[in-house]
Amino acid sequence: MNYGQFLQMVPEACLVAILLIVFCADFCLHRSEQKGRVLYALTAVLLALQIVPCVLAVPTEAFGGLYVTSQMANVMKTILTAGTLIVVIMAQPWLDGKRIQGEFYMLVVSTLLGMYMMISSGNFLMFFLGLETASVPMACLVALDKKKKVSAEAAAKYILTATFSSGVMLYGISLVYAAAGTLYFTDAATVLSGINPFSSQMLLPVAGLVFFFSGLGFKLSLVPFHLWTADTYQGAPTPVTGYLSVVSKGAAALAAFIILTKVFGPMVEQWTLMLGIIIMLTITVGNLFAIRQSELKRFMAFSSISQAGYIMLAVLGNSQMGATALTYYVLVYVVANMAVFTVINVVEQNNGGRTDMAAYNGFYETNPKLSFLMTLALFSLAGIPPFAGMFSKFFVFMAAVGGHEAAPFWVYLVVFVALINTVVSLYYYLLIVKAMYIKKTLTPLPTFQSDANTKLALALCTAGVALFGIASCIYDWIAAAAV
């Protein structure tokens, strides 16, 4: 084996270097009173610098096709790294005074490394290893708040469902291997394209597709594989919930797009109808259950389920336009959702750990700036113009229909259901706005001063919400990478 090929994996190699640096710093500073500040500054600077190799990396292939990266994969790595940096910044109010800073940063970087491997895999084995590299540290992050029983319960539910979904996915991969005789994406697609779609030989790959997508559906929180999401989001520390809701979802969505279009492209007639049904169920169930929630983190859990359905609309188009729309949607979703979770986190730290929606009654009277920024983020999630969320939804709707030369009737039905649900989502996002601006209470949240890290995270997210929709260069950058 030519170990020099590791140098072709520049973003991954840099991330491993960051992991080693943070580990050594944590070990050397274990008795220092400045440990937390040094580790935070070191991790934040290194993650910011990590964006450079992601942007400048060129498409390459290593280890005989196990590792295959494209310009689109590099764009998604850039977005995921930026999202992780925001998580590290917004987590400071929660991490302040705790002795787990080193563990938190190392687990976050390890999870990000697994996501890199997922979206740069050219082989099912490489993809599965990347998936597990991302999932196991994430379970540790969910359970990181050892003083709360709900955190341990959330981690137990997450790891059990993750284990079960990984087993289902691995069974699907084994069926694909039995049908194609290879685990490489391009080779498997070549073999599958030569099978008569009406012959009995197609039963194995169809079963493999169903089991593989079922396992991946757990990672994306698609209905009916979503039941773990609300409990895990509620029990996990708020920064971890934000990380779980946006960064990991973006990696899984692009991986699903790559594998469905590259490996199962010859079976497109089989999986597009299945995906359309799942999209309608996911968006509708997520929206209807979000209306019933009174706990804000559970509310955002069902919101993220609905948003996963919108993301998968881009996959339905099975086209270059779909890849562009998916990546752009993830970018906008990262900044909008992280803005909401940053406000939830700072309110939780300044109000005795409360995350129920009733705690936000009259929030505008005592904290008008935070209320205003949270309103902007919620409007973007709902798709209200002129915020970036409106453009991201428009592009996934166009990708779902425009990816077909002559789109069948059921594709228009899926898009119509998604449009109707956009109105429903506006209603339940406005419930939070109503609580902040209209509802009165005798005991409103106290007035408090946000720390510098919270201000920085909110500034970055708000700038993205306001600018990504009107800065056409961002979309052009993503579209050029999809060519």
Residue pairs with C-beta under 8 A, 6 or more apart in sequence:
1 63
5 62
5 63
5 67
6 13
6 62
7 13
8 60
8 61
8 62
8 67
9 62
9 67
9 69
9 120
10 53
10 57
11 50
11 53
11 54
11 57
11 74
11 77
11 116
12 113
12 116
12 117
12 120
14 50
14 53
15 50
15 109
15 112
15 113
15 116
16 113
18 43
18 46
18 47
18 50
18 109
19 106
19 109
19 110
19 113
21 42
21 46
22 39
22 42
22 43
22 46
22 102
22 105
22 106
22 109
23 102
23 106
25 38
25 39
25 42
25 102
26 35
26 39
26 101
26 102
26 103
26 105
26 106
29 35
29 38
29 39
32 38
35 99
35 101
35 102
36 95
36 96
36 97
36 98
36 101
39 101
39 102
39 105
40 88
40 92
40 95
40 101
40 105
43 88
43 105
43 109
44 85
44 88
44 89
47 81
47 84
47 85
47 88
47 109
48 85
50 81
51 78
51 81
51 82
51 85
54 74
54 77
54 78
54 81
55 74
55 78
57 69
57 74
57 77
59 69
59 70
59 71
59 74
60 67
60 69
61 67
61 68
61 69
61 122
65 122
65 123
65 184
65 186
66 121
66 122
66 123
66 125
66 126
67 120
67 121
67 122
67 126
68 120
68 121
68 122
68 185
69 120
70 481
71 480
71 481
71 482
72 254
72 323
72 327
72 478
72 481
72 482
73 119
73 120
73 254
73 258
74 481
75 327
75 477
75 478
75 481
76 119
76 250
76 251
76 254
76 327
76 330
77 116
77 119
77 120
79 250
79 327
79 330
79 331
79 334
80 112
80 115
80 116
80 247
80 250
80 251
81 112
82 334
83 243
83 246
83 247
83 250
83 334
83 338
84 108
84 109
84 112
84 243
84 247
86 334
86 335
86 338
86 342
86 457
86 460
86 461
87 108
87 239
87 242
87 243
87 247
87 338
88 105
88 108
89 453
89 456
89 457
89 460
90 239
90 242
90 338
90 341
90 342
90 345
90 453
90 454
90 457
91 104
91 237
91 239
91 345
92 451
92 453
92 454
93 345
93 346
93 349
93 451
93 453
93 454
94 237
94 238
94 239
94 345
94 348
94 349
95 101
95 104
95 239
100 144
103 140
103 144
104 141
104 144
107 137
107 138
107 140
107 141
107 144
108 137
108 141
108 243
110 133
110 137
111 133
111 134
111 137
111 138
111 141
111 243
111 247
111 248
112 134
112 247
113 133
113 134
114 130
114 131
114 132
114 133
114 134
114 135
114 137
115 130
115 134
115 247
115 248
115 251
116 130
117 126
117 127
117 129
117 130
117 133
117 134
118 127
118 130
118 131
118 134
118 251
118 252
118 255
119 130
119 251
119 254
119 255
119 258
120 130
121 127
121 130
121 185
121 255
122 184
122 185
122 186
123 183
123 184
123 185
124 173
124 176
124 177
124 183
124 185
124 188
125 183
127 255
127 259
128 166
128 169
128 170
128 173
131 166
131 169
131 219
131 255
132 166
134 248
134 251
135 162
135 166
135 219
138 158
138 240
138 243
138 244
138 248
139 155
139 158
139 159
139 162
140 155
141 236
141 237
141 240
141 243
141 244
142 151
142 154
142 155
142 158
142 232
142 235
142 236
142 237
142 240
142 244
143 151
143 152
143 154
143 155
143 156
144 151
144 237
144 240
145 151
145 236
145 237
146 152
148 235
150 234
150 235
151 235
151 236
151 237
152 235
153 231
153 235
154 231
154 232
154 233
154 234
154 235
154 236
155 232
155 235
155 236
157 228
157 231
157 232
157 235
158 228
158 232
158 236
161 218
161 227
161 228
162 218
162 219
164 218
165 214
165 215
165 216
165 217
165 218
165 219
165 225
166 215
167 215
168 211
168 214
168 215
168 218
169 211
169 212
169 214
169 215
169 216
170 215
171 211
172 207
172 208
172 209
172 210
172 211
172 212
172 213
172 214
172 215
173 183
173 208
173 212
174 208
175 204
175 205
175 207
175 208
175 211
176 183
176 188
176 204
176 205
176 208
176 209
176 212
176 263
177 183
178 204
178 208
179 191
179 192
179 195
179 201
179 204
179 205
179 208
180 187
180 188
180 191
180 192
180 205
181 191
182 188
182 191
185 258
185 259
185 262
185 263
186 262
188 263
189 262
189 263
189 264
189 265
189 266
192 205
192 263
192 264
192 266
192 267
193 265
193 266
195 201
195 202
195 205
195 266
196 202
197 266
197 267
197 269
197 270
202 267
205 264
205 267
206 267
206 270
209 264
209 267
209 270
209 271
210 274
212 259
213 256
213 260
213 271
213 274
213 275
214 225
216 252
216 255
216 256
217 225
217 278
218 225
218 228
219 248
219 252
220 249
220 252
220 253
220 256
220 308
220 311
220 312
221 228
221 229
221 249
221 304
221 305
221 308
222 278
222 282
222 305
222 308
222 309
222 312
223 278
223 281
223 282
223 285
223 286
223 305
223 309
224 281
226 282
226 285
226 286
226 305
229 301
229 302
229 304
229 305
230 289
230 293
230 298
230 301
230 302
232 244
232 301
233 241
233 244
233 245
233 297
233 298
233 300
233 301
233 304
234 241
234 295
234 297
234 298
234 301
234 355
236 244
238 297
238 341
238 344
238 345
238 348
238 355
239 341
239 345
241 297
241 300
241 301
241 341
242 337
242 338
242 341
242 342
242 345
245 300
245 301
245 304
245 337
245 341
246 304
246 330
246 333
246 334
246 337
246 338
247 334
249 304
249 307
249 308
249 311
249 330
249 333
250 330
250 333
250 334
253 308
253 311
253 312
253 315
253 326
253 330
254 326
254 327
254 330
256 312
256 315
257 314
257 315
257 322
257 323
257 326
260 271
260 275
260 315
260 318
261 315
261 318
264 270
264 271
265 318
268 318
272 316
272 318
272 411
273 410
275 312
275 315
275 316
276 316
276 410
276 411
276 413
276 414
278 309
278 312
279 309
279 312
279 313
279 316
279 414
279 418
280 309
280 413
280 414
280 417
280 418
281 309
282 305
282 306
282 308
282 309
282 312
283 306
283 309
283 310
283 417
283 418
283 421
284 417
284 421
285 305
286 302
286 303
286 304
286 305
286 306
286 307
286 308
286 309
287 302
287 306
287 421
287 424
287 425
287 428
288 424
289 302
289 305
290 299
290 302
290 303
290 306
290 425
290 428
291 424
291 427
291 428
291 431
293 299
293 302
293 357
294 356
294 357
294 358
295 355
295 356
295 357
296 344
296 355
296 356
296 357
296 360
296 432
297 344
297 355
299 357
299 428
299 432
300 337
300 340
300 341
300 344
303 381
303 425
303 428
303 429
304 337
306 421
306 425
307 333
307 337
307 381
309 418
310 329
310 393
310 396
310 418
311 326
311 329
311 330
311 333
311 396
313 325
313 396
313 397
313 399
313 400
313 414
313 415
313 418
314 322
314 323
314 325
314 326
314 329
314 395
314 396
314 399
314 400
315 322
315 326
316 322
316 399
316 400
316 403
316 411
316 414
317 325
317 399
317 400
317 401
317 402
317 403
317 404
318 403
318 404
319 399
319 402
319 403
320 482
320 483
321 398
321 399
321 402
321 403
321 482
322 399
322 400
322 403
323 482
324 395
324 399
324 475
324 478
324 479
324 482
325 392
325 395
325 396
325 398
325 399
326 396
326 399
327 478
327 481
327 482
328 391
328 392
328 395
328 474
328 475
328 478
329 392
329 393
329 395
329 396
331 392
331 464
331 468
331 474
331 478
332 380
332 388
332 389
332 391
332 392
332 464
332 465
332 468
332 469
333 381
333 389
333 392
334 464
335 380
335 388
335 460
335 461
335 462
335 463
335 464
335 465
335 468
336 377
336 380
336 381
336 387
336 388
336 389
336 461
336 464
336 465
337 377
337 381
338 457
338 461
339 373
339 374
339 376
339 377
339 457
339 458
339 461
339 462
339 465
340 374
340 377
340 378
340 381
342 454
342 457
342 458
342 461
343 370
343 373
343 374
343 377
343 458
344 355
345 454
346 370
346 448
346 450
346 451
346 454
347 354
347 355
347 359
347 360
347 363
347 370
347 445
348 354
348 355
350 445
350 446
350 448
351 359
351 445
351 446
357 431
357 432
357 435
358 435
358 441
359 445
360 432
360 435
360 436
360 445
361 435
361 436
361 439
361 440
361 441
361 444
362 436
362 439
362 440
362 441
362 444
362 445
363 370
363 371
363 435
363 436
363 444
363 445
364 371
364 372
364 436
364 437
365 444
366 444
366 445
366 446
366 447
367 445
367 447
367 448
370 450
370 458
371 436
371 437
373 458
373 462
374 432
374 436
375 433
375 436
375 437
376 387
376 462
376 465
376 466
377 461
377 462
377 465
378 429
378 430
378 432
378 433
379 387
379 389
379 429
380 387
380 388
380 389
380 390
380 465
381 389
381 425
381 429
382 389
382 422
382 425
382 426
382 429
382 430
383 389
383 390
383 392
383 393
383 422
383 425
383 426
384 390
384 426
386 469
386 470
387 465
387 466
387 469
388 464
388 465
388 466
388 467
388 468
388 469
389 465
389 469
390 469
391 468
391 469
391 475
392 469
393 422
395 475
397 415
397 418
397 419
400 411
400 414
400 415
400 418
401 407
401 411
401 412
401 415
404 411
450 458
467 474
468 474
